[in-house]
Structure formats: C-alpha cells, structure tokens
Amino acid sequence: MAECPVCGCDVEYKDVELGELLNCPDCGSDLEVTKVDPITIAKAPEEEEDWGE
C-alpha cells in the first residue's frame, strides 16, 4: 500500500510500473507512480487539451 498525497488514504496496488496511473479509492484523485522501490506516488499532472494543434 501507498499513501495518497492528496487525502492520506491507503492506495492498494499490485505489480505497478514507473509512470503507471492509479486512482485513489477515497478522494478519486488520479495518481502517478513516481518510484517503484519503494513505491512512491504523486498527484498525476492534469492533461491539457491541445485543441488540434
């Protein structure tokens, strides 16, 4: 388990890879795996629309 950086809830995971996206079961935040040994997660960056550029 890892701790959600937004709300502090425990986030369960299995066999994750660097850059993989997870979802917090408590607050619903999108989280990104930033380190795999030990597991570290951070709030995923917001995707911006490119408006066809």
Backbone bond lengths (Angstrom), bond angles and torsions (degrees), N, CA, C in turn:
res aa  C-N    CA-C-N  psi(-1)  N-CA   C-N-CA  omega(-1)  CA-C   N-CA-C  phi
1 M - - - 1.451 - - 1.524 110.04 -
2 A 1.317 114.34 152.12 1.456 121.61 175.84 1.523 107.08 -130.85
3 E 1.318 116.01 159.46 1.455 120.37 -178.24 1.524 110.66 -95.92
4 C 1.328 115.75 131.87 1.458 120.80 177.27 1.528 108.98 -65.03
5 P 1.340 118.47 126.39 1.461 120.68 -179.53 1.529 113.03 -72.63
6 V 1.323 117.23 -10.72 1.466 121.24 -179.35 1.518 111.37 -90.65
7 C 1.363 116.95 -50.47 1.471 119.58 -174.30 1.526 114.28 -118.31
8 G 1.347 118.15 -10.55 1.459 120.83 178.76 1.515 114.52 86.67
9 C 1.323 117.94 1.36 1.466 122.49 179.38 1.531 109.77 -70.42
10 D 1.329 117.22 152.14 1.461 121.55 175.21 1.521 109.61 -75.65
11 V 1.336 116.49 130.99 1.457 122.67 178.53 1.522 107.61 -112.21
12 E 1.325 116.64 121.84 1.460 120.87 179.95 1.521 109.21 -87.24
13 Y 1.328 115.86 148.44 1.459 121.35 179.65 1.515 109.04 -151.23
14 K 1.331 115.79 161.19 1.469 122.19 176.36 1.513 108.23 -141.27
15 D 1.310 117.25 127.66 1.465 122.41 173.87 1.526 112.96 46.00
16 V 1.314 117.07 59.74 1.464 120.67 -179.35 1.526 110.98 -89.40
17 E 1.324 115.14 157.99 1.455 121.93 178.21 1.518 109.26 -118.00
18 L 1.308 116.42 157.80 1.450 122.26 177.74 1.532 109.55 -57.03
19 G 1.322 116.43 130.67 1.454 121.71 179.56 1.517 114.28 88.19
20 E 1.327 117.43 -6.21 1.463 120.75 179.99 1.526 109.92 -67.12
21 L 1.325 116.41 146.35 1.459 121.46 179.15 1.517 110.03 -98.91
22 L 1.326 115.22 135.98 1.456 123.40 176.24 1.521 107.77 -121.52
23 N 1.323 115.96 168.44 1.451 120.75 178.70 1.517 108.08 -127.86
24 C 1.335 117.00 131.80 1.459 120.79 178.27 1.524 108.99 -73.29
25 P 1.334 117.63 126.61 1.461 120.24 -178.85 1.531 113.05 -70.95
26 D 1.318 117.39 -17.92 1.461 120.57 -176.67 1.530 112.34 -93.01
27 C 1.338 117.28 -55.45 1.474 119.64 -175.66 1.525 113.01 -101.17
28 G 1.348 117.93 -9.97 1.452 121.39 177.35 1.517 115.03 80.23
29 S 1.331 118.19 7.39 1.460 121.17 -179.49 1.522 111.43 -66.69
30 D 1.344 115.66 145.18 1.456 121.15 172.32 1.520 107.27 -82.95
31 L 1.327 115.92 129.01 1.455 121.98 -176.37 1.520 109.85 -123.63
32 E 1.330 116.51 148.40 1.459 121.89 -179.24 1.529 109.68 -119.30
33 V 1.328 116.32 136.46 1.456 121.29 176.15 1.531 107.69 -75.06
34 T 1.340 116.47 116.69 1.461 121.10 -177.56 1.520 112.88 -103.05
35 K 1.334 116.74 -13.36 1.462 122.05 178.56 1.519 106.65 -155.42
36 V 1.344 117.44 143.28 1.457 119.04 -176.38 1.527 115.44 -107.33
37 D 1.316 119.19 -16.19 1.467 118.93 -179.27 1.513 111.26 -141.38
38 P 1.303 120.30 92.74 1.466 127.89 -0.74 1.526 110.84 -77.97
39 I 1.320 115.44 164.59 1.462 121.40 -178.87 1.520 110.60 -64.18
40 T 1.315 115.41 128.87 1.460 122.16 173.99 1.523 106.97 -129.90
41 I 1.326 116.09 133.16 1.459 119.94 178.80 1.520 110.10 -124.45
42 A 1.322 115.48 151.34 1.461 122.30 178.90 1.522 108.27 -137.77
43 K 1.319 115.75 161.58 1.467 119.42 176.86 1.520 108.17 -62.01
44 A 1.325 116.31 129.36 1.462 121.22 -178.48 1.526 109.33 -68.66
45 P 1.340 116.72 143.30 1.457 118.96 177.64 1.518 111.12 -64.75
46 E 1.316 116.48 146.14 1.463 121.41 178.90 1.518 108.79 -71.15
47 E 1.329 115.91 136.14 1.454 119.66 176.01 1.512 109.24 -80.91
48 E 1.332 114.83 133.24 1.456 119.17 178.26 1.518 108.46 -103.71
49 E 1.329 115.92 143.86 1.448 119.42 178.06 1.512 109.70 -75.28
50 D 1.331 115.94 141.74 1.466 118.89 -179.06 1.529 112.41 -94.30
51 W 1.319 117.13 -4.97 1.461 122.81 177.02 1.520 112.18 51.04
52 G 1.333 116.25 37.01 1.455 121.65 175.19 1.504 115.06 78.20
53 E 1.308 118.04 13.05 1.458 120.94 -179.59 1.500 111.66 -77.87
